[in-house]
Amino acid sequence: MPASKRRANRVLAFTLLGVSLVAAAPASAVIVAHWRFDEPVGTTVAVDETGGFDGQVVGLAEFGVVGVAGGAVALGFGGPGALDMGDVLRFGDTDFSLALWVKTLPGESDVMYPLAKHASGYGGYLVGINNDANYGAPGKAWFFDLGAPGLQAYSTTDVNDGQWHQVICVYRQGGELSIYVDGTPCEDVQLAPLNPVIGARFIVGGLDFSGNVQPYYRGWIDDVKSMTTPSSPTRSTTSTRTHRTSSSTRS
């Protein structure tokens, strides 16, 4: 294993330990899917080394570029592109977490979705960067499951500065969302509607529009993990943001 990959895994391990301590749950996440993106140039399939949920390239995707941990995939250069893993990872209202490394162009301002399992009108979950109408915030990463604008967990760290950033999003049974960036303490906790079980494609770098993959990312992505975490009757008791309410819903 490359030294850079070992360093990235250590960062992830320490961050997950912090996630578990904040949520008062055991520090024992189970990886159910893991895409390293270490494939060579010209690859059309992104291999999931854990769950077998291999992703198909839709449009243009460049493998063989330098990532934070070995290789990475570049999307949105020379034409739109995304990775389609299919209708997998239907977690519903159970504890799970998502971890990924992202790098954008410096000052990137377009809304982007580095990871999503979201069906328009029916919710799901996704990780966004920048703002999409009333959702998100300039420069920030945010974690959405079903809620109206304001019911998302937002990073306080800017992630559109042209540097690699690790984003970890945690869903706790009952609709609690939290987000961590670069191994820092929890940057936001938000109570949102319960995550529904929906039929939507799990996509890296885009969204599912009625079963069609729509690329929605420009930059680099590395080392994507999906994990289940043990449920705990004790939830986190502090938040860096005030819970927000709104009457509108995402379509």
Backbone torsions as a table, in degrees:
resi	resn	phi	psi	omega
1	MET	NA	131.3	179.9
2	PRO	-59.6	150.3	179.8
3	ALA	-59.3	-38.4	180.0
4	SER	-63.0	-36.0	178.0
5	LYS	-67.3	-40.4	177.9
6	ARG	-63.3	-40.6	178.5
7	ARG	-62.9	-43.0	-179.9
8	ALA	-62.6	-40.4	179.5
9	ASN	-66.4	-35.2	177.0
10	ARG	-65.7	-41.9	177.4
11	VAL	-59.4	-45.3	179.6
12	LEU	-61.2	-43.8	-178.4
13	ALA	-61.5	-46.0	179.3
14	PHE	-65.4	-37.6	179.7
15	THR	-66.6	-43.9	178.7
16	LEU	-63.7	-34.7	175.3
17	LEU	-61.4	-43.1	178.0
18	GLY	-64.9	-39.6	176.8
19	VAL	-58.5	-46.9	-177.3
20	SER	-65.7	-39.2	179.8
21	LEU	-66.0	-40.3	178.8
22	VAL	-62.3	-39.3	-176.5
23	ALA	-91.5	4.5	178.3
24	ALA	57.1	41.5	178.4
25	ALA	-123.6	159.3	179.4
26	PRO	-60.7	147.6	-178.4
27	ALA	-86.4	66.6	-175.7
28	SER	-143.7	71.3	175.7
29	ALA	-74.6	146.2	177.6
30	VAL	-110.4	117.8	179.9
31	ILE	-74.5	124.0	179.8
32	VAL	-108.3	-15.0	175.5
33	ALA	-154.7	141.3	-176.5
34	HIS	-152.0	113.1	177.1
35	TRP	-110.1	111.7	-179.1
36	ARG	-84.3	-24.4	-177.3
37	PHE	59.7	40.6	176.8
38	ASP	-96.0	12.8	-178.8
39	GLU	-66.1	155.6	-179.1
40	PRO	-77.5	169.9	176.9
41	VAL	-56.2	138.6	178.0
42	GLY	91.7	-3.2	-179.6
43	THR	-64.9	143.1	175.7
44	THR	-116.7	0.3	179.5
45	VAL	-131.2	128.3	175.0
46	ALA	-95.6	118.1	-172.4
47	VAL	-83.8	129.4	170.5
48	ASP	-92.6	112.2	-173.6
49	GLU	-78.9	-7.6	-176.1
50	THR	-111.2	-56.0	-173.0
51	GLY	-98.3	-8.2	-178.3
52	GLY	78.1	14.7	-179.6
53	PHE	-89.7	69.3	-177.6
54	ASP	-66.9	145.3	-177.5
55	GLY	-106.1	140.1	177.8
56	GLN	-97.0	138.3	176.9
57	VAL	-71.4	131.0	173.2
58	VAL	-115.7	118.8	-175.0
59	GLY	79.9	-132.6	-176.9
60	LEU	-111.4	131.4	174.4
61	ALA	-144.2	132.7	-177.5
62	GLU	-109.2	115.5	173.7
63	PHE	-96.5	171.4	178.4
64	GLY	85.3	6.5	176.6
65	VAL	-88.4	160.9	-177.8
66	VAL	-76.2	127.7	178.3
67	GLY	-111.4	-171.8	176.9
68	VAL	-75.6	-23.8	-179.4
69	ALA	-139.4	89.5	-176.4
70	GLY	76.4	-128.6	179.2
71	GLY	-87.6	177.2	177.7
72	ALA	-152.6	173.7	174.4
73	VAL	-115.2	135.0	176.4
74	ALA	-104.8	131.3	-178.2
75	LEU	-127.0	145.5	173.0
76	GLY	88.6	7.5	178.6
77	PHE	-107.5	122.0	-177.1
78	GLY	84.0	-2.5	-179.7
79	GLY	150.9	158.4	-178.1
80	PRO	-67.8	149.1	178.6
81	GLY	-162.6	155.5	179.2
82	ALA	-157.0	174.3	177.4
83	LEU	-120.6	124.9	-176.3
84	ASP	-105.0	110.9	179.5
85	MET	-91.5	-4.5	-179.1
86	GLY	87.8	-178.6	-178.3
87	ASP	-81.0	83.0	-177.8
88	VAL	-129.6	171.5	174.2
89	LEU	58.9	53.8	174.2
90	ARG	-84.4	87.9	-174.6
91	PHE	-78.8	-35.5	-173.8
92	GLY	63.7	-153.1	-177.3
93	ASP	-85.6	64.1	175.0
94	THR	-131.8	157.9	-178.7
95	ASP	-66.1	129.3	174.1
96	PHE	-154.9	165.3	178.3
97	SER	-144.5	156.6	-178.7
98	LEU	-128.5	135.0	178.8
99	ALA	-132.2	135.9	179.3
100	LEU	-158.7	154.9	173.3
101	TRP	-105.0	133.9	-179.5
102	VAL	-130.2	149.2	174.5
103	LYS	-144.9	125.4	179.6
104	THR	-110.3	173.5	168.7
105	LEU	-67.8	148.4	179.8
106	PRO	-57.6	127.0	177.6
107	GLY	76.0	13.7	179.1
108	GLU	-52.8	128.7	-175.4
109	SER	-117.4	-10.6	179.1
110	ASP	-71.3	146.9	174.6
111	VAL	-66.4	139.0	-178.9
112	MET	-141.0	152.8	-179.9
113	TYR	-128.2	92.5	-179.2
114	PRO	-67.5	-22.9	-179.3
115	LEU	-153.9	133.8	-179.3
116	ALA	-157.1	140.8	163.0
117	LYS	-131.9	82.4	-168.8
118	HIS	-138.2	129.1	175.3
119	ALA	-109.4	123.1	-177.3
120	SER	-54.9	126.7	179.7
121	GLY	89.3	-12.3	-175.7
122	TYR	-125.8	1.0	177.0
123	GLY	79.9	-143.6	-169.9
124	GLY	115.7	-150.2	177.6
125	TYR	-140.2	152.0	178.7
126	LEU	-160.2	160.7	172.1
127	VAL	-113.9	122.8	-179.7
128	GLY	-114.2	161.2	173.1
129	ILE	-133.0	137.6	-175.8
130	ASN	69.7	-171.5	-172.4
131	ASN	-110.9	142.8	177.5
132	ASP	-121.1	96.6	-175.0
133	ALA	56.5	-116.0	-177.6
134	ASN	-90.2	2.3	179.4
135	TYR	-102.6	147.8	175.2
136	GLY	78.6	-173.5	-179.8
137	ALA	-154.8	146.8	-178.0
138	PRO	-55.7	127.0	175.4
139	GLY	81.7	-8.6	-173.3
140	LYS	-101.9	152.2	167.6
141	ALA	-89.9	149.0	-179.6
142	TRP	-147.4	151.5	-174.7
143	PHE	-117.2	122.6	-174.9
144	PHE	-120.7	141.4	168.1
145	ASP	-121.6	-52.9	-179.2
146	LEU	-154.3	-13.3	-165.9
147	GLY	-72.0	162.8	174.2
148	ALA	-65.7	167.3	178.4
149	PRO	-52.4	133.8	-178.2
150	GLY	99.1	-15.4	-180.0
151	LEU	-98.4	39.3	177.4
152	GLN	-119.1	158.9	173.6
153	ALA	-91.5	126.5	-175.6
154	TYR	-110.8	142.5	171.1
155	SER	-76.8	151.9	169.3
156	THR	-94.2	-19.2	177.6
157	THR	-81.7	135.9	172.3
158	ASP	-73.6	136.7	-179.7
159	VAL	-119.7	12.5	-178.7
160	ASN	-111.8	35.2	-173.6
161	ASP	-102.8	11.3	179.3
162	GLY	82.4	7.9	178.5
163	GLN	-111.7	159.0	174.6
164	TRP	-71.8	136.7	175.6
165	HIS	-135.8	135.7	172.6
166	GLN	-92.4	127.3	178.6
167	VAL	-114.8	126.6	175.1
168	ILE	-121.4	126.8	179.4
169	CYS	-117.2	134.5	-176.0
170	VAL	-124.2	129.3	173.1
171	TYR	-109.6	128.3	175.7
172	ARG	-110.2	140.4	-179.7
173	GLN	-49.2	130.6	-176.5
174	GLY	108.2	-6.6	174.6
175	GLY	99.6	18.5	178.8
176	GLU	-88.5	124.4	179.0
177	LEU	-109.3	140.1	173.5
178	SER	-142.9	157.6	-176.0
179	ILE	-139.7	142.0	-179.2
180	TYR	-132.8	144.1	178.7
181	VAL	-131.5	127.9	173.7
182	ASP	57.0	36.0	175.7
183	GLY	74.7	10.4	179.2
184	THR	-77.3	167.0	171.8
185	PRO	-57.8	163.3	-178.8
186	CYS	-51.2	129.3	-177.9
187	GLU	-93.9	-17.9	177.0
188	ASP	-165.8	145.6	171.3
189	VAL	-129.9	134.2	-177.5
190	GLN	-140.8	136.8	175.1
191	LEU	-91.2	122.1	-175.4
192	ALA	-128.2	172.9	174.8
193	PRO	-60.4	159.8	179.6
194	LEU	-63.2	139.2	178.0
195	ASN	-69.4	122.9	-178.9
196	PRO	-82.7	159.3	170.6
197	VAL	-87.7	112.7	-175.8
198	ILE	-128.5	157.5	174.2
199	GLY	-90.8	98.3	178.2
200	ALA	-145.6	154.7	-178.7
201	ARG	-81.2	139.3	174.9
202	PHE	-84.5	116.2	-170.8
203	ILE	-126.5	133.4	170.8
204	VAL	-97.9	115.9	177.8
205	GLY	90.5	23.9	180.0
206	GLY	-178.0	-168.6	-178.2
207	LEU	-130.5	160.1	175.3
208	ASP	-97.5	114.8	175.2
209	PHE	-110.8	98.7	178.6
210	SER	53.7	42.2	178.3
211	GLY	87.5	-2.8	178.3
212	ASN	-106.1	137.4	-178.9
213	VAL	-81.9	124.4	176.3
214	GLN	-113.5	107.2	178.6
215	PRO	-59.2	140.7	-176.0
216	TYR	-150.4	47.7	-179.0
217	TYR	-157.2	143.0	172.6
218	ARG	-136.1	112.8	-177.3
219	GLY	152.4	-154.1	-175.4
220	TRP	-122.8	145.4	178.8
221	ILE	-135.0	140.7	-178.6
222	ASP	-143.3	151.0	166.5
223	ASP	48.7	66.7	179.3
224	VAL	-88.4	129.0	177.6
225	LYS	-127.0	144.8	169.6
226	SER	-121.9	132.6	-172.7
227	MET	-135.8	149.1	167.2
228	THR	-100.0	145.6	-179.1
229	THR	-127.9	147.9	-176.4
230	PRO	-62.2	138.1	175.4
231	SER	-70.2	152.6	178.9
232	SER	-145.7	137.7	177.5
233	PRO	-69.2	-14.9	-180.0
234	THR	-98.1	123.1	-179.7
235	ARG	-105.3	167.3	177.5
236	SER	-64.2	146.8	-172.5
237	THR	-112.0	-1.9	179.7
238	THR	-125.9	155.6	178.3
239	SER	-143.6	144.6	178.3
240	THR	-87.8	-3.0	178.9
241	ARG	-132.7	159.4	175.0
242	THR	-85.1	135.5	177.8
243	HIS	-59.4	136.6	-174.9
244	ARG	-113.9	154.5	178.1
245	THR	-130.3	152.0	178.0
246	SER	-157.8	151.8	-178.8
247	SER	-91.1	-12.7	-177.8
248	SER	-87.6	162.0	180.0
249	THR	-129.9	156.5	178.1
250	ARG	-79.5	139.0	179.5
251	SER	-102.0	NA	NA
